[in-house]
Amino acid sequence: MKFSKLNSPNSFVNVVISKYFIDWDRKVFAPQLKVKNFLKEYWESSIVLEEFLIPGSKKRIDLINISAKIVIEVSPNSTHLKFNPFMHGSRPGFLKTIKSDLVKKDWAKANNLLYIELNDSHLKSLSKETFKELGYEL
């Protein structure tokens, strides 16, 4: 499947997506697992990728539903909205995380994928309505 490279929206490369096919039973960090378990009912018959490596980078996308053209990034507040010395190491490390999130969003847009970022408040009330409020109908 063709995807644009990171920071090169007009440069497309072929990616073998089979190595990223989701394993619905594979354990991942708790917030992402909660999202996987919730979406399984709705997405099990779709082509879904997990921990997708963006071409031309070392950045990963948590979940991509190729069939529905949607990216889901699970972004707990403790790692994406607040400085965490353990996770970020330093303030510049925190800023790097924020920039990385913005770059992923731009990459999704360049590839015509809807980008949805789930934070703690979304994770607490994960439902069809949560996704609808974020612009995606399950």
C-alpha positions as a Python dict, from the first residue, in 0.01 Angstrom:
ca = {
    (1, 'M'): (0, 0, 0),
    (2, 'K'): (127, 351, -76),
    (3, 'F'): (186, 608, 197),
    (4, 'S'): (365, 940, 193),
    (5, 'K'): (691, 974, 377),
    (6, 'L'): (701, 1184, 689),
    (7, 'N'): (771, 1548, 602),
    (8, 'S'): (748, 1462, 230),
    (9, 'P'): (375, 1465, 151),
    (10, 'N'): (441, 1435, -224),
    (11, 'S'): (683, 1145, -193),
    (12, 'F'): (501, 811, -173),
    (13, 'V'): (646, 469, -96),
    (14, 'N'): (504, 120, -101),
    (15, 'V'): (468, -33, 245),
    (16, 'V'): (406, -401, 315),
    (17, 'I'): (125, -360, 565),
    (18, 'S'): (86, -728, 653),
    (19, 'K'): (356, -701, 920),
    (20, 'Y'): (142, -440, 1096),
    (21, 'F'): (-189, -629, 1093),
    (22, 'I'): (-345, -605, 1436),
    (23, 'D'): (-337, -899, 1672),
    (24, 'W'): (-648, -829, 1879),
    (25, 'D'): (-514, -1047, 2162),
    (26, 'R'): (-163, -897, 2180),
    (27, 'K'): (-100, -705, 2500),
    (28, 'V'): (0, -340, 2470),
    (29, 'F'): (14, -59, 2726),
    (30, 'A'): (-310, -32, 2927),
    (31, 'P'): (-471, 276, 2765),
    (32, 'Q'): (-415, 141, 2413),
    (33, 'L'): (-541, -202, 2519),
    (34, 'K'): (-862, -42, 2646),
    (35, 'V'): (-914, 124, 2307),
    (36, 'K'): (-834, -199, 2120),
    (37, 'N'): (-1079, -396, 2330),
    (38, 'F'): (-1350, -136, 2273),
    (39, 'L'): (-1293, -110, 1896),
    (40, 'K'): (-1263, -485, 1834),
    (41, 'E'): (-1641, -526, 1809),
    (42, 'Y'): (-1662, -253, 1545),
    (43, 'W'): (-1336, -304, 1358),
    (44, 'E'): (-1274, -680, 1365),
    (45, 'S'): (-1378, -725, 1001),
    (46, 'S'): (-1173, -423, 883),
    (47, 'I'): (-811, -397, 779),
    (48, 'V'): (-651, -259, 1096),
    (49, 'L'): (-283, -187, 1157),
    (50, 'E'): (-115, -149, 1494),
    (51, 'E'): (213, 22, 1583),
    (52, 'F'): (253, 130, 1220),
    (53, 'L'): (596, 275, 1145),
    (54, 'I'): (554, 596, 944),
    (55, 'P'): (772, 576, 631),
    (56, 'G'): (1083, 789, 654),
    (57, 'S'): (1077, 807, 1034),
    (58, 'K'): (1095, 617, 1361),
    (59, 'K'): (751, 738, 1467),
    (60, 'R'): (467, 493, 1514),
    (61, 'I'): (92, 528, 1482),
    (62, 'D'): (-104, 336, 1747),
    (63, 'L'): (-393, 220, 1528),
    (64, 'I'): (-495, 270, 1166),
    (65, 'N'): (-819, 139, 1022),
    (66, 'I'): (-733, 124, 652),
    (67, 'S'): (-1091, 34, 558),
    (68, 'A'): (-1237, 339, 737),
    (69, 'K'): (-937, 567, 668),
    (70, 'I'): (-886, 664, 1030),
    (71, 'V'): (-588, 697, 1265),
    (72, 'I'): (-630, 655, 1639),
    (73, 'E'): (-358, 788, 1866),
    (74, 'V'): (-389, 703, 2235),
    (75, 'S'): (-243, 997, 2424),
    (76, 'P'): (-271, 975, 2803),
    (77, 'N'): (-234, 1313, 2972),
    (78, 'S'): (61, 1182, 3174),
    (79, 'T'): (273, 1147, 2860),
    (80, 'H'): (123, 1390, 2611),
    (81, 'L'): (-24, 1685, 2802),
    (82, 'K'): (190, 1708, 3116),
    (83, 'F'): (564, 1703, 3169),
    (84, 'N'): (665, 1368, 3315),
    (85, 'P'): (1035, 1344, 3414),
    (86, 'F'): (1029, 964, 3386),
    (87, 'M'): (877, 963, 3035),
    (88, 'H'): (1035, 1279, 2889),
    (89, 'G'): (1361, 1313, 3079),
    (90, 'S'): (1362, 1692, 3038),
    (91, 'R'): (1144, 1982, 2928),
    (92, 'P'): (1295, 1967, 2577),
    (93, 'G'): (1202, 1597, 2573),
    (94, 'F'): (842, 1692, 2654),
    (95, 'L'): (840, 1949, 2373),
    (96, 'K'): (973, 1681, 2138),
    (97, 'T'): (671, 1463, 2229),
    (98, 'I'): (431, 1747, 2153),
    (99, 'K'): (601, 1813, 1819),
    (100, 'S'): (589, 1442, 1737),
    (101, 'D'): (212, 1439, 1794),
    (102, 'L'): (167, 1735, 1557),
    (103, 'V'): (384, 1571, 1291),
    (104, 'K'): (175, 1251, 1312),
    (105, 'K'): (-142, 1455, 1267),
    (106, 'D'): (4, 1625, 957),
    (107, 'W'): (113, 1287, 819),
    (108, 'A'): (-239, 1146, 862),
    (109, 'K'): (-387, 1446, 681),
    (110, 'A'): (-136, 1409, 394),
    (111, 'N'): (-252, 1048, 357),
    (112, 'N'): (-624, 1135, 366),
    (113, 'L'): (-673, 971, 704),
    (114, 'L'): (-895, 1113, 976),
    (115, 'Y'): (-682, 1170, 1287),
    (116, 'I'): (-836, 1111, 1629),
    (117, 'E'): (-639, 1158, 1947),
    (118, 'L'): (-779, 1005, 2265),
    (119, 'N'): (-676, 1158, 2597),
    (120, 'D'): (-768, 1064, 2955),
    (121, 'S'): (-1115, 1219, 2944),
    (122, 'H'): (-1198, 1023, 2628),
    (123, 'L'): (-1058, 702, 2776),
    (124, 'K'): (-1273, 737, 3090),
    (125, 'S'): (-1593, 756, 2886),
    (126, 'L'): (-1503, 544, 2583),
    (127, 'S'): (-1822, 492, 2384),
    (128, 'K'): (-1975, 529, 2041),
    (129, 'E'): (-2075, 881, 2148),
    (130, 'T'): (-1713, 965, 2233),
    (131, 'F'): (-1608, 882, 1878),
    (132, 'K'): (-1908, 1064, 1731),
    (133, 'E'): (-1810, 1380, 1921),
    (134, 'L'): (-1460, 1347, 1773),
    (135, 'G'): (-1597, 1328, 1419),
    (136, 'Y'): (-1614, 952, 1359),
    (137, 'E'): (-1924, 737, 1349),
    (138, 'L'): (-1871, 374, 1455),
}
